[in-house]
Amino acid sequence: MTLCEQCHDRFKDSPANLARDVERQFPNCACQQFSVGEGSPGPIADDETLYRMFTDPVDIDEFGKVTRKAFSTAYGNGLSIIRECASDQDIEDQVIDILSVKPDKKLRSILAIFTMRCLNVRTATMPFRGQPENAFCVYDQTVPRLMDPRAAATPTHGIILSRYLYEAPTTKKQFENDCNDALHRLITVSRIDVAAFRGGLIARLNARSLAGEFIRT
């Protein structure tokens, strides 16, 4: 099996420890050069613009600020992002899944959207063994749909994965806090008006969500 095939196989699902396992098997973002998503238009280029959306009540605190914990999936199964090349339909499909909830759970709405350049994420560093190391990888991984599991994966989905760069005396908790802080600094810089984004698409989806349309059965 080629390296490309091994990478694609590793990213076919999203196990809870994907970030750890990828760093062990494919260190230093070795899979970034390949497309790992089903139906993806190709690997995410350094000059691409990416979007990250944050929801209430999951990611936003009582003061309307994005919490550090909102970035915790980066060192788990991946922090979801949307590529600028996504069509409005792609974005609608992804946002419906973001807003979907199980019965009896609080309904969600997207309160914040941030835009970032992929290269800024890939070149961010953290100290490891006395020298700076690239801290994050960006992949074009696609994931199964939540509201309609029979539908094809949205091709313009992607993820940010933290590299597992820590060893004693640094604890896992310290490492995770450092990741959260680093991503918070990287991502929460350029905020987009939710109401204006894609001609009000997100605002319309928020209204449908609060009307109870996106409850998973």
MODA-V134214 format. One record per backbone hydrogen bond with DSSP energy under -0.5 kcal/mol. NH is the residue of the N-H (numbers start at 1). CO is the residue of the C=O. E is the energy in kcal/mol with one decimal. If there is no record, write none. Layout:
BEGIN
nh/co/e
NH/CO/E
NH/CO/E
END
This chain:
BEGIN
nh/co/e
6/2/-2.5
7/3/-2.6
8/4/-2.4
9/5/-2.4
10/6/-2.2
11/7/-1.7
12/9/-1.1
13/10/-0.5
18/15/-1.7
19/76/-2.8
21/17/-2.7
22/18/-2.9
23/19/-1.9
24/20/-1.8
25/21/-2.4
26/22/-3.5
30/26/-0.9
30/27/-0.7
32/29/-1.8
33/30/-0.6
34/31/-1.7
36/34/-0.5
39/37/-0.6
40/37/-0.9
48/45/-1.7
50/116/-3.0
51/82/-2.8
52/114/-2.3
54/112/-2.7
56/109/-2.7
59/55/-3.0
60/55/-0.9
61/65/-2.9
64/61/-2.0
67/59/-2.6
70/67/-1.0
71/68/-1.7
72/69/-1.9
74/71/-1.8
75/72/-1.3
76/73/-1.8
78/73/-3.0
79/160/-2.5
80/78/-0.7
81/158/-2.5
82/51/-2.4
83/156/-2.0
84/49/-2.3
86/83/-2.1
91/87/-2.4
92/88/-2.6
93/89/-2.6
94/90/-2.4
95/91/-3.0
96/92/-2.4
97/93/-1.5
98/94/-2.2
99/95/-2.6
100/96/-1.1
101/214/-1.9
103/216/-0.6
105/102/-1.8
108/99/-0.6
109/56/-1.5
111/54/-2.0
111/109/-0.6
112/54/-1.5
113/192/-0.7
114/52/-2.5
115/190/-2.5
116/50/-2.2
118/48/-2.7
119/46/-2.2
120/117/-0.8
121/117/-1.1
121/118/-0.8
122/118/-2.3
123/119/-2.0
124/121/-0.9
126/133/-2.2
128/131/-2.7
131/128/-1.2
133/126/-2.3
135/124/-2.8
136/124/-0.5
137/161/-2.8
139/159/-2.5
145/151/-0.5
151/148/-2.2
154/143/-0.5
157/154/-1.3
158/81/-2.0
159/139/-2.2
160/79/-1.9
161/137/-2.7
161/159/-0.5
162/74/-3.0
163/135/-2.9
165/163/-1.6
166/164/-0.7
170/167/-1.8
175/171/-2.5
176/172/-2.5
177/173/-2.3
178/174/-2.4
179/175/-2.3
180/176/-2.5
181/177/-2.4
182/178/-2.5
183/179/-2.7
184/180/-2.2
185/181/-2.2
186/182/-2.0
187/183/-2.9
188/184/-1.8
189/187/-1.0
190/115/-0.5
190/187/-0.6
191/189/-0.8
192/113/-3.1
196/193/-0.5
197/193/-1.5
199/196/-1.4
200/197/-0.9
201/197/-1.0
201/198/-0.8
202/197/-0.7
203/194/-0.5
204/200/-2.1
205/201/-2.0
206/202/-2.8
207/203/-1.9
208/204/-1.9
209/205/-2.4
210/206/-2.6
211/207/-1.0
212/209/-2.0
213/208/-2.2
215/212/-0.5
216/101/-3.5
216/214/-0.6
END
